[in-house]
Amino acid sequence: MTAVAGPPRRFRFGVIHEDPQLPARWVSHLRRIEDLGFSTFLIRDHFVPDFFGDQPAPLVSLASAAGATSRLRLGTMVLAVDYRHPAMLAKEAATLDLLSGGRLELGLGAGWLRREYESVGVPFESAGIRIERLEETVKILEGLFGSGPFSFAGKHYTVTGLDGYPKPAPRPRPPRQVCQRSALAHPKARAGSAADTAPPQTTSQPTAASADKEDTHTGQLVPACRQGPRRGRRA
């Protein structure tokens, strides 16, 4: 086995929200997670149930979690960029990060669940196109989180002279995870290099129904974001 060069990196434990809680138990559930010493509370971004079950809206739920806790970090695992325009995502993410005292860990993905796209009439493009949109989203978030007006003209998105408001809590930006399924098999798999942290590893097991075939060019489902942390930094 070949050793990976570089300084040691921190290893953290988090909780992925896959057990719907009644409103009366929501706050106590979150505070117990924090009291047990977990680092991060993560929510998936899906509007159809799969092996992970029904999921609440991630950003709204994390805003509620921020008000119920004081140290627990708040993560998205991961936001599919096709479901939100990058400018609106920048505003929502920066607001959550600012109001939570800088606790947001922003996970971004290219989208993978074909059935979810088809259920609401969103075109399920090839992996290459979805990854292009992911890359453009990362660039737009960087620009809108920075100071001054920002412009961007890409293949899929255009932003003209927009000064993002609010800005994230003081630091360059929220720590970021970038994940794209099947991307290792695709020549456009570059977005993983923009990641700051390694993606969460989960014990959740997909069912056969969840293994949607993405397209004939991408092969098996592979989390390409494994490549990112070697070039990034730990949060």
HUCORMO-V901109 format. One record per residue. RES is the residue in three letters. PHI is phi in whole degrees, 0 to 359 (999 if undefined). OMEGA is omega as a letter, one per 30 degrees, with the letter a starting at -180 (999 if undefined). Layout:
BEGIN
res->[RES & RES]
phi->[PHI & PHI]
omega->[OMEGA & OMEGA]
END
This chain:
BEGIN
res->[MET & THR & ALA & VAL & ALA & GLY & PRO & PRO & ARG & ARG & PHE & ARG & PHE & GLY & VAL & ILE & HIS & GLU & ASP & PRO & GLN & LEU & PRO & ALA & ARG & TRP & VAL & SER & HIS & LEU & ARG & ARG & ILE & GLU & ASP & LEU & GLY & PHE & SER & THR & PHE & LEU & ILE & ARG & ASP & HIS & PHE & VAL & PRO & ASP & PHE & PHE & GLY & ASP & GLN & PRO & ALA & PRO & LEU & VAL & SER & LEU & ALA & SER & ALA & ALA & GLY & ALA & THR & SER & ARG & LEU & ARG & LEU & GLY & THR & MET & VAL & LEU & ALA & VAL & ASP & TYR & ARG & HIS & PRO & ALA & MET & LEU & ALA & LYS & GLU & ALA & ALA & THR & LEU & ASP & LEU & LEU & SER & GLY & GLY & ARG & LEU & GLU & LEU & GLY & LEU & GLY & ALA & GLY & TRP & LEU & ARG & ARG & GLU & TYR & GLU & SER & VAL & GLY & VAL & PRO & PHE & GLU & SER & ALA & GLY & ILE & ARG & ILE & GLU & ARG & LEU & GLU & GLU & THR & VAL & LYS & ILE & LEU & GLU & GLY & LEU & PHE & GLY & SER & GLY & PRO & PHE & SER & PHE & ALA & GLY & LYS & HIS & TYR & THR & VAL & THR & GLY & LEU & ASP & GLY & TYR & PRO & LYS & PRO & ALA & PRO & ARG & PRO & ARG & PRO & PRO & ARG & GLN & VAL & CYS & GLN & ARG & SER & ALA & LEU & ALA & HIS & PRO & LYS & ALA & ARG & ALA & GLY & SER & ALA & ALA & ASP & THR & ALA & PRO & PRO & GLN & THR & THR & SER & GLN & PRO & THR & ALA & ALA & SER & ALA & ASP & LYS & GLU & ASP & THR & HIS & THR & GLY & GLN & LEU & VAL & PRO & ALA & CYS & ARG & GLN & GLY & PRO & ARG & ARG & GLY & ARG & ARG & ALA]
phi->[999 & 269 & 287 & 270 & 289 & 123 & 290 & 296 & 243 & 292 & 240 & 236 & 244 & 227 & 238 & 267 & 284 & 229 & 237 & 307 & 250 & 296 & 308 & 292 & 257 & 301 & 294 & 294 & 299 & 295 & 291 & 293 & 302 & 294 & 296 & 284 & 94 & 293 & 278 & 221 & 250 & 241 & 231 & 284 & 235 & 217 & 242 & 233 & 285 & 223 & 296 & 269 & 79 & 293 & 233 & 284 & 296 & 293 & 290 & 294 & 296 & 291 & 297 & 295 & 297 & 298 & 287 & 267 & 227 & 234 & 241 & 300 & 281 & 236 & 233 & 253 & 226 & 238 & 283 & 284 & 293 & 291 & 270 & 214 & 292 & 304 & 293 & 290 & 298 & 300 & 294 & 296 & 293 & 295 & 297 & 297 & 297 & 295 & 288 & 267 & 76 & 80 & 259 & 284 & 241 & 270 & 264 & 237 & 217 & 273 & 84 & 211 & 270 & 306 & 300 & 293 & 301 & 294 & 293 & 238 & 76 & 274 & 301 & 267 & 286 & 298 & 302 & 300 & 292 & 297 & 289 & 300 & 294 & 298 & 298 & 293 & 299 & 301 & 295 & 292 & 300 & 304 & 293 & 285 & 282 & 276 & 272 & 81 & 298 & 230 & 232 & 208 & 234 & 245 & 287 & 243 & 227 & 226 & 230 & 234 & 58 & 261 & 261 & 300 & 216 & 282 & 268 & 298 & 306 & 308 & 163 & 305 & 182 & 297 & 305 & 229 & 243 & 237 & 230 & 213 & 287 & 67 & 286 & 298 & 273 & 242 & 296 & 267 & 282 & 236 & 295 & 301 & 291 & 271 & 280 & 262 & 231 & 290 & 291 & 298 & 257 & 238 & 270 & 300 & 245 & 290 & 272 & 300 & 294 & 276 & 274 & 298 & 284 & 283 & 192 & 284 & 261 & 249 & 68 & 286 & 284 & 226 & 285 & 293 & 293 & 301 & 283 & 296 & 299 & 297 & 257 & 263 & 225 & 281 & 285]
omega->[a & l & l & a & l & a & l & a & a & l & a & l & l & l & l & a & l & a & a & a & l & a & a & a & a & a & a & l & a & a & l & l & l & a & l & l & l & a & a & l & a & l & l & a & l & l & l & l & l & a & a & l & l & a & l & l & a & a & l & l & l & l & l & l & l & a & a & a & a & a & a & l & a & a & l & a & f & l & l & a & l & a & a & l & a & a & l & l & l & a & a & a & l & l & l & a & a & a & l & a & l & a & a & l & a & l & a & l & a & a & a & a & a & a & l & l & a & a & a & l & l & a & l & a & l & l & a & a & l & l & l & l & l & l & l & l & l & a & a & l & l & a & a & l & a & a & l & l & a & l & a & l & a & l & a & a & l & l & a & l & a & l & a & l & f & l & l & l & a & l & a & a & l & l & a & l & l & a & l & l & l & a & l & a & a & a & a & a & a & a & l & a & l & a & l & a & l & l & l & l & a & l & l & a & l & l & l & a & a & a & l & l & a & l & a & a & a & l & a & a & a & l & a & a & l & a & a & a & a & a & a & l & l & l & 999]
END
